[in-house]
Structure formats: structure tokens, C-alpha cells
Amino acid sequence: MSNAEITVPARAASQYDDLLKQKKKNKRKADFKRLLPLYLMMLPGLVYLLCNNYLPMFGILFAFKKMNFSVGVLQSPWCGLQNFEFLFKTKDAWIMIRNTLLYNIVWIAMGTVIAVFIAILMAEISARPAAKVIQPIICFPSMISAVILSFIVYAFLSTNNGYINRALLGGDGINWYASAQYWPVILTIVHFWQCSGQSSVIYMASIGGIDKGLYEAAKIDGANKLKQIRYITLPLLKPMVILMLLMSIGKIFNSDFGLFYQVTLNQGLLTSTTQTIDTYVYRALMELNNIGMSSAASVFQAVLGFLLVVLSNAFVRVVDNDNALF
């Protein structure tokens, strides 16, 4: 076979490869132009994620440094784990960790049940005119800021003019802001009033995606509403419930700062039941100006939250692999 006969197929193959590359390039350009509006819609969220979640990671350095602002972050001396030791050797360490965990465990468990209940209830009355009024009412509290919420709570709990003390009908008024034992219940009620409606929206969306034919078939088989909920709605909500639980577990060492700091009016007499890691970090930063200890607490929250998500997901993967997060 001559060299010319070998060169022609090789050249044809090379041209074919170039043609394929050009087609792929043109396809990528066409796909990019077609999806450009979606990319632009996604851009603000990505910028927010970058600025709010990734850039602050530089602050991890503060947790391992003895900050000297006169020389800057990079020139400040390393201090190893001293900030963590100082954080957990304080007398309030056990109180803040205990409160943070207990509140979150109770709120995650009860919050899931309440949110699912509200979602199912709203799904059952969605075809009625009253649903258009009830849904905004349920979701409205989640749009109230912590400052306004603190005034609403104060209107009920004020020692002299609060609605609750007035309702005691001549009994001795309770100084709510000096009685720490009442606040676990108060904060729990306020939390669920504010957050349950917003949490239920996700479950309502999941219920809306369930095939209506399943309910029609169940009706034909004689299943009442309770049986339809038990055997259709709840099993099909299971993946979403697991997903939301895993996401909540990742934040189990965090707390609603506005609820624990502003609603309680930052009363020192209430710290035994309202002090959490977040409020402690804020007070340490404001009163002691110890940015290293505050950063150490944030690193502690992030690392333990991540580990709990990984362990919880591993447990879900063993029990029900199809519903694992990763």
C-alpha cells in the first residue's frame, strides 16, 4: 500500500474528529444561549452563597490565633486550641450547650409533626374558599422580624400592663422577665407560632406532587380520608421528612439568635434557660471583645453539625438506602 493511500484515510479521520469537535462546541454555545435566562436567575443566589457561606470561611483562622489587630490577622501569633479551651472551661459552657441541644431536639421533633399536620390539613381544605384566607394567616408570622416579635411578646408578658397578668383577675402578677423557669415553654410556643407555617409549605408542595390517581383508586377500594393519609400521603412524604430532618440536624448546634436574645430582652436573670451558643458568642464578642473565642464557638458548631449530618445520613442509608441524602 502506497503512502498516498494511507494518508487519505488518516486525513479523513482527522477532518471527521475536527467536525465532531466543532459540532460539540456549537452545541455547547447553543445550550448556553438557551439556558442563559436560567443562569441569570441563578446568579444572585450563587453570589449570595459565595458571600454569605464561602468568603466567611476565612474567619476560621481567628479560632486558632491570638488576635492582635495592630499587626493584622496574618501576623497575629498562633495559639493552637487555647480559644477552644477558654470557651469550654467557662462556667456557662455546659448551660449553653445543654440549652442549645435540648431546644433543638424538641423543636425538630415537634416541629416536624406540626408542620406535616398543617400541610395535610391545608391539602384537605385546599379546594375550599377558606383555604385562600387560612394559608396567608398561617405563613404571616414567619415574615415578622425578631424586633417586632419581641414587642408582641412583651405586650403579653409585661409585668404591669401585660395581657396575661391582666387576665389573672386580681391574682399576683408574674414577673415573667425575672422568672427563668417559664421561658422554655414561652420560647417553644413563640417558635412554633412563628415557624410552623413556613415549615409546612415544603410539605404542602410535596403533597401537591402526589399522583391524584392514587387517591381515586383508594376511594374506589373504600378507603376513608384517614386511611388515605396513613397509606398514601404519609409514606410518600417520608423522603421529604427525612431530607428536612437531616438538614435540621446539621443546624442542631445553632439557634435563632433573634428569638433567644431579643425576645427575652437580653435579661441576665433568664440565662439559665435561654443562654445558647449563639447568644453566648455574641455576648462574649460585645463584652469581652474576644473574637478568637467567638470564632472557636462557630467552628465548633460547624464541625459538629457536619459530623452529625454525616452520621445521620449513614444511619438512614443503612435503614432505608433509597432515602439517604448522599
HELIX and SHEET records of a PDB file:
HELIX    1   1 ASN A    3  LEU A   49  1                                  47    
HELIX    2   2 LEU A   50  TYR A   54  3                                   5    
HELIX    3   3 LEU A   55  PHE A   64  5                                  10    
HELIX    4   4 GLN A   82  PHE A   88  1                                   7    
HELIX    5   5 ALA A   93  GLU A  124  1                                  32    
HELIX    6   6 ALA A  131  CYS A  139  1                                   9    
HELIX    7   7 PHE A  140  MET A  143  5                                   4    
HELIX    8   8 ALA A  146  LEU A  157  1                                  12    
HELIX    9   9 TYR A  163  ALA A  167  1                                   5    
HELIX   10  10 TRP A  176  ALA A  178  5                                   3    
HELIX   11  11 ALA A  180  TYR A  182  5                                   3    
HELIX   12  12 TRP A  183  GLY A  208  1                                  26    
HELIX   13  13 LYS A  212  ILE A  220  1                                   9    
HELIX   14  14 LYS A  225  GLN A  228  1                                   4    
HELIX   15  15 ILE A  229  THR A  233  3                                   5    
HELIX   16  16 LEU A  234  ILE A  249  1                                  16    
HELIX   17  17 PHE A  257  PHE A  257  1                                   1    
HELIX   18  18 GLY A  258  GLN A  262  3                                   5    
HELIX   19  19 GLY A  268  LEU A  270  5                                   3    
HELIX   20  20 THR A  271  THR A  274  1                                   4    
HELIX   21  21 ILE A  277  ARG A  283  1                                   7    
HELIX   22  22 ALA A  284  LEU A  288  3                                   5    
HELIX   23  23 ILE A  291  VAL A  319  1                                  29    
HELIX   24  24 ASN A  321  ASN A  323  5                                   3    
END                                                                             
